[in-house]
Amino acid sequence: MSICFAFITNGKADELVARGIESIIQQNLSDCEIMVVGNTSLKHPKVNFIPFDETTRNSWITRKKNLVAETSQKDVLVIMHDYFGLTKEWTEERVRHLVDSDWEVAVTSIRNPDGNRYRDWLLWPFNHRFLRIPFVYTLGNLLPYTVDDLTDFMYINGSLMIVRRKFLLDNPLDESRGWGEGEDVEWSIRLRDHWKVRFFESLTISCLKQKNTAFRKIDPISLVLIRFYAQIYRNVPLRLRNKLKIPYN
């Protein structure tokens, strides 16, 4: 088993990062690396701290996340913002199953302190011209965990990326973007026609503070509509697919 848990921080959430670190250590996982990228006053013998010059560019999280892949030698990277922690579900057996399974990008459930879902299994179809009508544009983005046939219309929430190291090295985040500049949407749109995504229902990540989900659960009619459009889109020749899309800036 080979896995790295990396926290992305700017030094303003040391208490939460410390709790996140402790949640990993408590699981007593083998062949596990813990990393913190960004300025912090924390010290821990079991953590690899990667300092970062925050004055280079404000909120340059794309560089920090790419740096995780460049620094770690572990096969699986769990790259988290500084308000996440593991649940007790992250047992040796379940983590080994995660590491040994066939995927390039993985997703787990994310839960707020109130028990509700945060931004985990997400639909983002809004760069498709025919899905930008008001009825669809206001739909909720939270997909049922049982829906696994729309991964080419999904996006990965940048606050929690579970990715093969090789995949991220081959497909780095766009470092011209920073936090809040749609870096996760751009990365997802660029890769999702061919990535291999898998949801692991036995694993959950906890938000250590209440976060605004912003997205609602998708309604059944919208789900049927998008599945219908997806079948049409997939049968369009590759050279013509871009005509159905709006460039994401």
Contacts in CASP RR format, 6 or more apart in sequence:
PFRMAT RR
TARGET T0000
AUTHOR 0000-0000-0000
METHOD contacts of the structure
MODEL  1
MSICFAFITNGKADELVARGIESIIQQNLSDCEIMVVGNTSLKHPKVNFI
PFDETTRNSWITRKKNLVAETSQKDVLVIMHDYFGLTKEWTEERVRHLVD
SDWEVAVTSIRNPDGNRYRDWLLWPFNHRFLRIPFVYTLGNLLPYTVDDL
TDFMYINGSLMIVRRKFLLDNPLDESRGWGEGEDVEWSIRLRDHWKVRFF
ESLTISCLKQKNTAFRKIDPISLVLIRFYAQIYRNVPLRLRNKLKIPYN
1 29 0 8 1.000
1 30 0 8 1.000
1 31 0 8 1.000
1 32 0 8 1.000
1 92 0 8 1.000
1 95 0 8 1.000
1 96 0 8 1.000
1 99 0 8 1.000
1 100 0 8 1.000
2 31 0 8 1.000
2 73 0 8 1.000
2 74 0 8 1.000
2 75 0 8 1.000
2 76 0 8 1.000
2 99 0 8 1.000
3 29 0 8 1.000
3 31 0 8 1.000
3 32 0 8 1.000
3 33 0 8 1.000
3 74 0 8 1.000
3 75 0 8 1.000
3 76 0 8 1.000
3 77 0 8 1.000
3 78 0 8 1.000
3 95 0 8 1.000
3 98 0 8 1.000
3 99 0 8 1.000
4 32 0 8 1.000
4 33 0 8 1.000
4 34 0 8 1.000
4 35 0 8 1.000
4 68 0 8 1.000
4 72 0 8 1.000
4 74 0 8 1.000
4 76 0 8 1.000
4 77 0 8 1.000
4 78 0 8 1.000
4 165 0 8 1.000
5 24 0 8 1.000
5 32 0 8 1.000
5 33 0 8 1.000
5 34 0 8 1.000
5 35 0 8 1.000
5 78 0 8 1.000
5 80 0 8 1.000
5 86 0 8 1.000
6 34 0 8 1.000
6 35 0 8 1.000
6 36 0 8 1.000
6 37 0 8 1.000
6 65 0 8 1.000
6 68 0 8 1.000
6 72 0 8 1.000
6 77 0 8 1.000
6 78 0 8 1.000
6 79 0 8 1.000
6 80 0 8 1.000
7 17 0 8 1.000
7 20 0 8 1.000
7 21 0 8 1.000
7 35 0 8 1.000
7 36 0 8 1.000
7 37 0 8 1.000
7 80 0 8 1.000
7 81 0 8 1.000
7 82 0 8 1.000
7 84 0 8 1.000
8 37 0 8 1.000
8 38 0 8 1.000
8 61 0 8 1.000
8 64 0 8 1.000
8 65 0 8 1.000
8 68 0 8 1.000
8 79 0 8 1.000
8 80 0 8 1.000
8 81 0 8 1.000
8 82 0 8 1.000
9 17 0 8 1.000
9 36 0 8 1.000
9 37 0 8 1.000
9 38 0 8 1.000
9 39 0 8 1.000
9 40 0 8 1.000
9 81 0 8 1.000
9 82 0 8 1.000
10 38 0 8 1.000
10 39 0 8 1.000
10 54 0 8 1.000
10 59 0 8 1.000
10 82 0 8 1.000
11 17 0 8 1.000
11 38 0 8 1.000
11 39 0 8 1.000
11 40 0 8 1.000
11 41 0 8 1.000
11 82 0 8 1.000
12 82 0 8 1.000
13 82 0 8 1.000
13 83 0 8 1.000
14 40 0 8 1.000
14 41 0 8 1.000
14 42 0 8 1.000
16 82 0 8 1.000
16 83 0 8 1.000
16 208 0 8 1.000
16 209 0 8 1.000
17 36 0 8 1.000
17 40 0 8 1.000
17 42 0 8 1.000
17 82 0 8 1.000
18 42 0 8 1.000
19 85 0 8 1.000
19 208 0 8 1.000
20 84 0 8 1.000
20 85 0 8 1.000
20 86 0 8 1.000
20 208 0 8 1.000
21 34 0 8 1.000
21 36 0 8 1.000
21 42 0 8 1.000
21 44 0 8 1.000
21 46 0 8 1.000
21 47 0 8 1.000
23 85 0 8 1.000
23 86 0 8 1.000
23 87 0 8 1.000
23 206 0 8 1.000
24 32 0 8 1.000
24 34 0 8 1.000
24 85 0 8 1.000
24 86 0 8 1.000
24 90 0 8 1.000
25 34 0 8 1.000
25 46 0 8 1.000
27 86 0 8 1.000
27 88 0 8 1.000
27 90 0 8 1.000
27 91 0 8 1.000
27 92 0 8 1.000
27 95 0 8 1.000
28 92 0 8 1.000
29 90 0 8 1.000
29 92 0 8 1.000
29 95 0 8 1.000
30 92 0 8 1.000
31 74 0 8 1.000
32 95 0 8 1.000
33 48 0 8 1.000
33 72 0 8 1.000
33 74 0 8 1.000
34 44 0 8 1.000
34 46 0 8 1.000
34 47 0 8 1.000
34 48 0 8 1.000
35 47 0 8 1.000
35 48 0 8 1.000
35 49 0 8 1.000
35 50 0 8 1.000
35 68 0 8 1.000
35 71 0 8 1.000
35 72 0 8 1.000
36 42 0 8 1.000
36 47 0 8 1.000
36 48 0 8 1.000
36 49 0 8 1.000
36 50 0 8 1.000
37 50 0 8 1.000
37 52 0 8 1.000
37 64 0 8 1.000
37 65 0 8 1.000
37 67 0 8 1.000
37 68 0 8 1.000
38 49 0 8 1.000
38 50 0 8 1.000
38 51 0 8 1.000
38 52 0 8 1.000
38 54 0 8 1.000
38 64 0 8 1.000
39 51 0 8 1.000
39 52 0 8 1.000
39 54 0 8 1.000
40 49 0 8 1.000
42 49 0 8 1.000
43 49 0 8 1.000
48 71 0 8 1.000
50 67 0 8 1.000
50 68 0 8 1.000
50 71 0 8 1.000
52 63 0 8 1.000
52 64 0 8 1.000
52 67 0 8 1.000
54 60 0 8 1.000
56 63 0 8 1.000
57 63 0 8 1.000
57 178 0 8 1.000
59 178 0 8 1.000
59 179 0 8 1.000
59 180 0 8 1.000
60 175 0 8 1.000
60 178 0 8 1.000
60 179 0 8 1.000
61 81 0 8 1.000
61 178 0 8 1.000
61 179 0 8 1.000
61 183 0 8 1.000
62 172 0 8 1.000
62 173 0 8 1.000
62 174 0 8 1.000
62 175 0 8 1.000
62 176 0 8 1.000
62 177 0 8 1.000
62 178 0 8 1.000
62 183 0 8 1.000
63 175 0 8 1.000
65 79 0 8 1.000
65 161 0 8 1.000
65 168 0 8 1.000
65 173 0 8 1.000
66 168 0 8 1.000
66 172 0 8 1.000
66 173 0 8 1.000
66 175 0 8 1.000
68 77 0 8 1.000
68 79 0 8 1.000
68 168 0 8 1.000
69 77 0 8 1.000
69 163 0 8 1.000
69 165 0 8 1.000
69 168 0 8 1.000
69 169 0 8 1.000
69 172 0 8 1.000
70 169 0 8 1.000
72 165 0 8 1.000
73 165 0 8 1.000
74 165 0 8 1.000
75 99 0 8 1.000
75 164 0 8 1.000
75 165 0 8 1.000
75 166 0 8 1.000
76 98 0 8 1.000
76 99 0 8 1.000
76 106 0 8 1.000
76 162 0 8 1.000
76 163 0 8 1.000
76 164 0 8 1.000
76 165 0 8 1.000
77 161 0 8 1.000
77 162 0 8 1.000
77 163 0 8 1.000
77 164 0 8 1.000
77 165 0 8 1.000
77 168 0 8 1.000
78 160 0 8 1.000
78 161 0 8 1.000
78 162 0 8 1.000
79 160 0 8 1.000
79 161 0 8 1.000
79 162 0 8 1.000
79 163 0 8 1.000
80 159 0 8 1.000
80 160 0 8 1.000
80 205 0 8 1.000
81 158 0 8 1.000
81 159 0 8 1.000
81 160 0 8 1.000
83 207 0 8 1.000
83 208 0 8 1.000
83 209 0 8 1.000
83 211 0 8 1.000
84 110 0 8 1.000
84 159 0 8 1.000
84 160 0 8 1.000
84 205 0 8 1.000
84 206 0 8 1.000
84 207 0 8 1.000
84 208 0 8 1.000
85 205 0 8 1.000
85 206 0 8 1.000
85 208 0 8 1.000
86 205 0 8 1.000
86 206 0 8 1.000
87 111 0 8 1.000
87 203 0 8 1.000
87 204 0 8 1.000
87 205 0 8 1.000
87 206 0 8 1.000
89 202 0 8 1.000
89 203 0 8 1.000
89 204 0 8 1.000
90 203 0 8 1.000
94 200 0 8 1.000
94 202 0 8 1.000
94 203 0 8 1.000
97 200 0 8 1.000
97 202 0 8 1.000
98 106 0 8 1.000
98 162 0 8 1.000
98 200 0 8 1.000
98 203 0 8 1.000
101 198 0 8 1.000
101 200 0 8 1.000
102 196 0 8 1.000
102 198 0 8 1.000
103 164 0 8 1.000
103 196 0 8 1.000
103 197 0 8 1.000
103 198 0 8 1.000
104 163 0 8 1.000
104 164 0 8 1.000
104 167 0 8 1.000
104 195 0 8 1.000
104 196 0 8 1.000
104 197 0 8 1.000
105 156 0 8 1.000
105 161 0 8 1.000
105 162 0 8 1.000
105 163 0 8 1.000
105 164 0 8 1.000
105 167 0 8 1.000
105 195 0 8 1.000
105 196 0 8 1.000
105 197 0 8 1.000
105 198 0 8 1.000
106 162 0 8 1.000
106 163 0 8 1.000
106 197 0 8 1.000
106 198 0 8 1.000
106 199 0 8 1.000
106 200 0 8 1.000
107 120 0 8 1.000
107 121 0 8 1.000
107 156 0 8 1.000
107 162 0 8 1.000
107 197 0 8 1.000
107 198 0 8 1.000
107 199 0 8 1.000
107 200 0 8 1.000
108 120 0 8 1.000
108 160 0 8 1.000
108 162 0 8 1.000
108 199 0 8 1.000
108 200 0 8 1.000
108 203 0 8 1.000
108 204 0 8 1.000
108 205 0 8 1.000
109 117 0 8 1.000
109 120 0 8 1.000
109 121 0 8 1.000
109 145 0 8 1.000
109 201 0 8 1.000
109 203 0 8 1.000
109 204 0 8 1.000
109 205 0 8 1.000
110 117 0 8 1.000
110 118 0 8 1.000
110 119 0 8 1.000
110 120 0 8 1.000
110 157 0 8 1.000
110 160 0 8 1.000
110 204 0 8 1.000
110 205 0 8 1.000
110 206 0 8 1.000
110 207 0 8 1.000
111 117 0 8 1.000
111 118 0 8 1.000
111 204 0 8 1.000
111 205 0 8 1.000
111 206 0 8 1.000
111 207 0 8 1.000
112 118 0 8 1.000
112 207 0 8 1.000
112 210 0 8 1.000
112 211 0 8 1.000
112 213 0 8 1.000
113 206 0 8 1.000
113 207 0 8 1.000
113 208 0 8 1.000
113 209 0 8 1.000
113 210 0 8 1.000
114 210 0 8 1.000
116 213 0 8 1.000
117 142 0 8 1.000
117 213 0 8 1.000
118 157 0 8 1.000
118 207 0 8 1.000
118 211 0 8 1.000
118 213 0 8 1.000
119 141 0 8 1.000
119 142 0 8 1.000
119 157 0 8 1.000
119 159 0 8 1.000
119 213 0 8 1.000
119 214 0 8 1.000
119 215 0 8 1.000
120 142 0 8 1.000
120 157 0 8 1.000
120 160 0 8 1.000
121 142 0 8 1.000
121 143 0 8 1.000
121 144 0 8 1.000
121 145 0 8 1.000
121 147 0 8 1.000
121 154 0 8 1.000
121 199 0 8 1.000
122 141 0 8 1.000
122 142 0 8 1.000
122 143 0 8 1.000
122 154 0 8 1.000
122 155 0 8 1.000
122 156 0 8 1.000
122 157 0 8 1.000
122 215 0 8 1.000
123 139 0 8 1.000
123 140 0 8 1.000
123 141 0 8 1.000
123 142 0 8 1.000
123 143 0 8 1.000
123 150 0 8 1.000
123 153 0 8 1.000
123 154 0 8 1.000
123 155 0 8 1.000
123 218 0 8 1.000
123 226 0 8 1.000
124 141 0 8 1.000
124 153 0 8 1.000
124 154 0 8 1.000
124 155 0 8 1.000
124 185 0 8 1.000
124 188 0 8 1.000
124 189 0 8 1.000
125 131 0 8 1.000
125 136 0 8 1.000
125 153 0 8 1.000
125 226 0 8 1.000
125 229 0 8 1.000
126 132 0 8 1.000
126 137 0 8 1.000
127 189 0 8 1.000
127 245 0 8 1.000
127 246 0 8 1.000
127 247 0 8 1.000
127 248 0 8 1.000
128 153 0 8 1.000
128 229 0 8 1.000
128 233 0 8 1.000
128 244 0 8 1.000
128 245 0 8 1.000
128 246 0 8 1.000
129 244 0 8 1.000
129 245 0 8 1.000
129 246 0 8 1.000
130 229 0 8 1.000
130 244 0 8 1.000
131 137 0 8 1.000
131 226 0 8 1.000
131 229 0 8 1.000
132 246 0 8 1.000
135 222 0 8 1.000
135 225 0 8 1.000
136 222 0 8 1.000
136 225 0 8 1.000
136 226 0 8 1.000
139 216 0 8 1.000
139 218 0 8 1.000
139 219 0 8 1.000
139 222 0 8 1.000
140 215 0 8 1.000
140 216 0 8 1.000
140 217 0 8 1.000
140 218 0 8 1.000
140 219 0 8 1.000
140 222 0 8 1.000
141 215 0 8 1.000
141 216 0 8 1.000
141 218 0 8 1.000
142 213 0 8 1.000
142 215 0 8 1.000
142 216 0 8 1.000
142 217 0 8 1.000
142 218 0 8 1.000
143 150 0 8 1.000
143 154 0 8 1.000
143 218 0 8 1.000
143 223 0 8 1.000
144 217 0 8 1.000
144 218 0 8 1.000
145 199 0 8 1.000
145 201 0 8 1.000
147 223 0 8 1.000
148 199 0 8 1.000
149 227 0 8 1.000
149 230 0 8 1.000
150 226 0 8 1.000
150 227 0 8 1.000
150 230 0 8 1.000
151 192 0 8 1.000
151 195 0 8 1.000
151 197 0 8 1.000
152 192 0 8 1.000
152 193 0 8 1.000
152 230 0 8 1.000
152 234 0 8 1.000
153 192 0 8 1.000
153 226 0 8 1.000
153 230 0 8 1.000
154 188 0 8 1.000
154 192 0 8 1.000
154 197 0 8 1.000
155 184 0 8 1.000
155 185 0 8 1.000
155 188 0 8 1.000
155 189 0 8 1.000
155 192 0 8 1.000
156 184 0 8 1.000
156 187 0 8 1.000
156 188 0 8 1.000
156 197 0 8 1.000
157 184 0 8 1.000
158 183 0 8 1.000
158 184 0 8 1.000
158 187 0 8 1.000
159 184 0 8 1.000
160 205 0 8 1.000
161 168 0 8 1.000
161 184 0 8 1.000
167 195 0 8 1.000
171 187 0 8 1.000
171 190 0 8 1.000
171 191 0 8 1.000
173 183 0 8 1.000
173 187 0 8 1.000
174 183 0 8 1.000
174 186 0 8 1.000
174 187 0 8 1.000
177 183 0 8 1.000
177 186 0 8 1.000
185 248 0 8 1.000
186 248 0 8 1.000
189 248 0 8 1.000
193 241 0 8 1.000
233 241 0 8 1.000
233 244 0 8 1.000
236 244 0 8 1.000
END
